[in-house]
Amino acid sequence: MPIYEYYCRDCNTVYQFLVKRMGEEAHPSCPKCGREDLERVMSRFSTKSKSSLDLGDLEGDPDLSGIDENDPRSMARAIRAMADEMGEDLGPELNEAISRLEAGEDPEKIERELEEMGLGDDMAGPGEPPSYDPGIYDA
């Protein structure tokens, strides 16, 4: 049974939910405030060991040391490989951003556009980073 993490903007907290059936779409509510439109977020860790991660033609070893952080195509391949390995759907906006990186577009321009759409690495917006609730809830 998979455990997925969901972010509540009102509480600025990430909660873990147990999904009882594989492939089931979970739409949990916030255990604290009851907000219904939680955002599924990428988990902080994976159960795969570094040695089991196959990054295909990245010209580097599985610990990601061979990725050229100045090459948008290399970064896109690594992101896509990691998401595929973890079985995560990144959503249409991030999939489009990765496709744009693969096409060689400027990463800073893509990042600015994602931030304008309310996406990006600032989940909580300005201020404190989200807290992580230690409990596991039923989805």
Backbone as CSV, one residue per row, in Angstrom:
resi,resn,N_x,N_y,N_z,CA_x,CA_y,CA_z,C_x,C_y,C_z
1,MET,0.844,-1.178,0.000,0.000,0.000,0.000,0.891,1.243,0.000
2,PRO,0.730,2.097,-0.997,1.591,3.278,-1.082,1.179,4.373,-0.099
3,ILE,2.164,5.147,0.304,1.946,6.323,1.132,2.323,7.532,0.278
4,TYR,1.389,8.475,0.161,1.627,9.680,-0.619,1.584,10.886,0.304
5,GLU,2.314,11.926,-0.082,2.348,13.151,0.698,1.525,14.230,-0.003
6,TYR,0.763,14.983,0.812,-0.084,16.065,0.323,0.171,17.311,1.155
7,TYR,0.161,18.452,0.487,0.450,19.732,1.113,-0.833,20.531,1.298
8,CYS,-1.028,21.080,2.515,-2.157,21.963,2.806,-1.636,23.388,2.888
9,ARG,-2.096,24.250,2.000,-1.655,25.649,1.989,-2.125,26.395,3.242
10,ASP,-3.325,26.071,3.729,-3.840,26.779,4.901,-2.996,26.506,6.137
11,CYS,-2.581,25.261,6.322,-1.792,24.868,7.501,-0.287,24.957,7.253
12,ASN,0.104,25.109,5.982,1.507,25.092,5.574,2.187,23.820,6.103
13,THR,1.490,22.691,5.885,1.955,21.410,6.417,1.799,20.329,5.364
14,VAL,2.760,19.397,5.347,2.693,18.229,4.483,2.255,17.045,5.344
15,TYR,1.225,16.332,4.864,0.682,15.170,5.559,0.894,13.931,4.712
16,GLN,1.025,12.780,5.355,1.162,11.501,4.667,-0.173,10.756,4.724
17,PHE,-0.566,10.195,3.574,-1.816,9.450,3.487,-1.554,8.062,2.923
18,LEU,-2.160,7.081,3.539,-2.072,5.700,3.111,-3.178,5.444,2.100
19,VAL,-2.778,5.011,0.886,-3.748,4.682,-0.158,-3.869,3.170,-0.192
20,LYS,-5.066,2.668,0.042,-5.250,1.234,0.258,-5.245,0.401,-1.013
21,ARG,-5.424,1.024,-2.168,-5.406,0.266,-3.418,-4.468,0.938,-4.403
22,MET,-3.615,0.128,-5.039,-2.698,0.656,-6.053,-3.509,1.258,-7.198
23,GLY,-3.050,2.378,-7.696,-3.702,3.024,-8.830,-4.929,3.824,-8.446
24,GLU,-5.314,3.800,-7.188,-6.489,4.536,-6.734,-6.159,6.020,-6.638
25,GLU,-7.052,6.873,-7.156,-6.886,8.324,-7.035,-7.317,8.724,-5.637
26,ALA,-6.440,9.319,-4.883,-6.767,9.776,-3.539,-7.050,11.271,-3.571
27,HIS,-8.076,11.682,-2.847,-8.423,13.102,-2.711,-8.679,13.384,-1.236
28,PRO,-7.605,13.316,-0.432,-7.797,13.473,1.017,-8.069,14.922,1.411
29,SER,-8.657,15.075,2.559,-8.855,16.385,3.175,-7.804,16.564,4.258
30,CYS,-7.514,17.802,4.588,-6.528,18.098,5.610,-7.024,17.591,6.966
31,PRO,-6.208,16.800,7.657,-6.616,16.287,8.958,-6.768,17.375,10.022
32,LYS,-6.137,18.535,9.801,-6.174,19.601,10.801,-7.297,20.605,10.539
33,CYS,-7.349,21.155,9.313,-8.316,22.227,9.035,-9.481,21.792,8.148
34,GLY,-9.367,20.618,7.526,-10.451,20.116,6.684,-10.409,20.576,5.235
35,ARG,-9.404,21.366,4.856,-9.297,21.828,3.463,-9.337,20.625,2.531
36,GLU,-10.097,20.737,1.443,-10.304,19.597,0.554,-9.386,19.554,-0.661
37,ASP,-8.795,20.654,-1.055,-7.972,20.660,-2.269,-6.478,20.646,-1.938
38,LEU,-6.048,19.559,-1.312,-4.627,19.400,-0.998,-3.843,19.118,-2.274
39,GLU,-2.582,19.514,-2.286,-1.709,19.295,-3.440,-0.788,18.114,-3.167
40,ARG,-0.760,17.155,-4.082,0.177,16.049,-3.929,1.575,16.565,-4.222
41,VAL,2.508,16.224,-3.344,3.886,16.697,-3.491,4.830,15.510,-3.588
42,MET,6.014,15.757,-4.132,7.038,14.729,-4.233,7.532,14.406,-2.825
43,SER,7.617,13.138,-2.519,8.092,12.725,-1.201,9.532,13.161,-0.985
44,ARG,9.901,13.329,0.274,11.239,13.797,0.615,12.299,12.736,0.383
45,PHE,11.919,11.465,0.316,12.896,10.415,0.114,12.262,9.301,-0.692
46,SER,13.109,8.404,-1.167,12.673,7.262,-1.941,13.231,6.000,-1.308
47,THR,12.553,4.881,-1.533,13.034,3.624,-0.974,14.083,2.973,-1.852
48,LYS,14.334,3.496,-3.045,15.344,2.931,-3.944,16.731,3.340,-3.485
49,SER,17.647,2.424,-3.582,19.030,2.785,-3.271,19.642,3.462,-4.483
50,LYS,20.683,4.250,-4.248,21.319,4.942,-5.370,21.804,3.959,-6.424
51,SER,22.266,2.801,-6.003,22.819,1.865,-6.962,21.761,1.249,-7.859
52,SER,20.462,1.350,-7.475,19.417,0.759,-8.305,18.804,1.760,-9.269
53,LEU,19.188,3.033,-9.184,18.620,4.049,-10.042,19.311,4.029,-11.399
54,ASP,18.537,3.777,-12.456,19.094,3.711,-13.801,18.760,5.002,-14.523
55,LEU,19.762,5.783,-14.838,19.537,7.056,-15.502,19.869,7.005,-16.987
56,GLY,19.928,5.840,-17.535,20.088,5.701,-18.978,21.373,6.293,-19.493
57,ASP,21.259,7.211,-20.448,22.437,7.729,-21.144,22.953,9.042,-20.551
58,LEU,22.997,9.156,-19.249,23.451,10.400,-18.643,24.971,10.517,-18.572
59,GLU,25.702,9.514,-19.055,27.159,9.517,-19.051,27.726,9.675,-17.652
60,GLY,27.024,9.187,-16.659,27.519,9.284,-15.297,27.066,8.073,-14.518
61,ASP,27.553,7.956,-13.302,27.124,6.838,-12.492,25.803,7.175,-11.804
62,PRO,25.169,6.184,-11.181,23.841,6.394,-10.620,23.749,7.420,-9.507
63,ASP,24.852,7.899,-8.970,24.756,8.883,-7.899,24.576,10.302,-8.452
64,LEU,24.321,10.447,-9.705,24.032,11.703,-10.399,25.245,12.604,-10.586
65,SER,26.435,12.129,-10.258,27.616,12.975,-10.381,27.951,13.303,-11.837
66,GLY,27.442,12.532,-12.798,27.747,12.783,-14.197,26.819,13.774,-14.866
67,ILE,25.872,14.320,-14.127,24.936,15.273,-14.719,25.607,16.631,-14.849
68,ASP,25.460,17.225,-16.006,25.988,18.565,-16.237,24.907,19.557,-15.840
69,GLU,25.074,20.197,-14.684,24.046,21.105,-14.177,23.901,22.362,-15.022
70,ASN,24.804,22.575,-15.945,24.704,23.715,-16.852,24.034,23.344,-18.163
71,ASP,23.683,22.071,-18.322,23.030,21.589,-19.537,21.569,21.270,-19.227
72,PRO,20.626,22.089,-19.716,19.211,21.852,-19.421,18.736,20.470,-19.857
73,ARG,19.289,19.957,-20.957,18.869,18.631,-21.444,19.284,17.530,-20.466
74,SER,20.483,17.645,-19.914,20.975,16.680,-18.943,20.128,16.710,-17.676
75,MET,19.806,17.901,-17.207,18.968,18.034,-16.007,17.577,17.456,-16.262
76,ALA,17.014,17.730,-17.429,15.669,17.219,-17.752,15.652,15.698,-17.770
77,ARG,16.691,15.089,-18.367,16.752,13.618,-18.392,16.820,13.045,-16.982
78,ALA,17.594,13.691,-16.115,17.724,13.207,-14.734,16.403,13.339,-13.981
79,ILE,15.728,14.472,-14.129,14.443,14.683,-13.453,13.420,13.665,-13.932
80,ARG,13.342,13.494,-15.247,12.367,12.547,-15.807,12.684,11.119,-15.345
81,ALA,13.961,10.752,-15.337,14.339,9.396,-14.912,13.993,9.166,-13.447
82,MET,14.244,10.156,-12.604,13.929,10.003,-11.180,12.425,9.905,-10.950
83,ALA,11.646,10.738,-11.640,10.190,10.685,-11.489,9.655,9.345,-11.978
84,ASP,10.170,8.863,-13.107,9.744,7.557,-13.630,10.095,6.442,-12.655
85,GLU,11.301,6.507,-12.087,11.756,5.480,-11.152,10.876,5.436,-9.906
86,MET,10.437,6.609,-9.448,9.603,6.673,-8.250,8.128,6.480,-8.565
87,GLY,7.775,6.426,-9.854,6.378,6.257,-10.232,5.541,7.501,-9.994
88,GLU,6.171,8.666,-10.019,5.469,9.920,-9.748,5.015,10.571,-11.043
89,ASP,3.781,11.068,-11.033,3.281,11.883,-12.137,3.543,13.327,-11.754
90,LEU,4.334,14.019,-12.523,4.716,15.379,-12.190,3.642,16.401,-12.532
91,GLY,2.631,15.986,-13.265,1.570,16.906,-13.659,1.895,17.578,-14.978
92,PRO,0.867,18.120,-15.617,1.064,18.678,-16.968,2.014,19.866,-17.020
93,GLU,1.971,20.739,-16.012,2.831,21.927,-16.059,4.309,21.551,-15.952
94,LEU,4.637,20.660,-15.002,6.039,20.274,-14.853,6.506,19.382,-15.997
95,ASN,5.629,18.531,-16.529,6.003,17.744,-17.708,6.317,18.659,-18.885
96,GLU,5.527,19.725,-19.045,5.817,20.688,-20.114,7.148,21.388,-19.873
97,ALA,7.417,21.754,-18.610,8.685,22.413,-18.288,9.863,21.498,-18.600
98,ILE,9.735,20.214,-18.278,10.811,19.271,-18.568,11.001,19.126,-20.076
99,SER,9.898,19.078,-20.820,10.004,19.012,-22.281,10.726,20.241,-22.835
100,ARG,10.454,21.391,-22.253,11.131,22.613,-22.686,12.616,22.569,-22.354
101,LEU,12.966,22.012,-21.185,14.381,21.839,-20.842,15.047,20.894,-21.839
102,GLU,14.349,19.809,-22.180,14.895,18.841,-23.150,15.127,19.483,-24.507
103,ALA,14.336,20.506,-24.822,14.508,21.227,-26.085,15.612,22.275,-25.994
104,GLY,16.193,22.444,-24.792,17.314,23.363,-24.632,16.931,24.775,-24.235
105,GLU,15.678,25.008,-23.816,15.270,26.355,-23.415,15.982,26.783,-22.134
106,ASP,16.006,28.063,-21.902,16.673,28.653,-20.743,15.956,28.248,-19.450
107,PRO,16.648,27.542,-18.543,16.020,27.100,-17.297,15.502,28.245,-16.432
108,GLU,16.208,29.376,-16.413,15.761,30.502,-15.592,14.456,31.083,-16.115
109,LYS,14.301,31.128,-17.429,13.051,31.624,-18.019,11.905,30.674,-17.657
110,ILE,12.146,29.380,-17.759,11.117,28.391,-17.426,10.753,28.514,-15.947
111,GLU,11.754,28.662,-15.079,11.503,28.789,-13.645,10.660,30.025,-13.339
112,ARG,10.972,31.162,-13.976,10.187,32.386,-13.766,8.735,32.163,-14.167
113,GLU,8.520,31.505,-15.307,7.158,31.267,-15.777,6.399,30.321,-14.843
114,LEU,7.087,29.308,-14.306,6.444,28.411,-13.340,6.057,29.174,-12.079
115,GLU,6.935,30.044,-11.605,6.631,30.835,-10.413,5.450,31.756,-10.657
116,GLU,5.349,32.336,-11.861,4.216,33.188,-12.197,2.905,32.408,-12.183
117,MET,2.985,31.102,-12.483,1.795,30.241,-12.472,1.517,29.707,-11.069
118,GLY,2.354,30.074,-10.092,2.154,29.590,-8.739,2.798,28.249,-8.475
119,LEU,3.685,27.814,-9.373,4.402,26.557,-9.183,5.849,26.876,-8.872
120,GLY,6.618,25.859,-8.651,8.027,26.061,-8.381,8.382,25.528,-7.022
121,ASP,9.578,25.850,-6.557,10.036,25.253,-5.323,9.652,26.040,-4.084
122,ASP,8.825,27.068,-4.231,8.384,27.810,-3.053,6.959,27.414,-2.710
123,MET,6.780,26.185,-2.239,5.460,25.655,-1.920,4.671,26.601,-1.037
124,ALA,5.277,27.104,-0.001,4.559,27.914,0.967,4.544,29.382,0.583
125,GLY,5.229,29.746,-0.480,5.354,31.139,-0.825,6.384,31.779,0.088
126,PRO,6.335,33.107,0.215,7.292,33.757,1.083,7.048,33.337,2.536
127,GLY,8.117,33.230,3.290,7.958,32.881,4.696,8.529,31.527,5.024
128,GLU,7.917,30.891,5.967,8.405,29.626,6.506,8.212,28.462,5.541
129,PRO,9.164,27.532,5.502,8.956,26.299,4.725,7.890,25.461,5.414
130,PRO,7.262,24.552,4.687,6.197,23.759,5.298,6.731,22.833,6.377
131,SER,5.887,22.532,7.353,6.240,21.538,8.360,5.730,20.182,7.873
132,TYR,6.238,19.121,8.463,5.855,17.757,8.091,5.210,17.083,9.293
133,ASP,3.938,16.736,9.145,3.212,16.056,10.204,3.723,14.627,10.276
134,PRO,4.023,14.092,11.465,4.586,12.742,11.574,3.575,11.614,11.407
135,GLY,2.285,11.931,11.419,1.266,10.891,11.328,1.063,10.362,9.927
136,ILE,0.372,9.218,9.852,-0.059,8.651,8.568,-1.577,8.506,8.656
137,TYR,-2.274,9.095,7.675,-3.723,9.137,7.689,-4.302,8.297,6.554
138,ASP,-5.531,7.842,6.702,-6.215,7.121,5.625,-6.669,8.124,4.583
139,ALA,-6.455,7.790,3.317,-6.859,8.685,2.222,-8.349,8.562,1.960
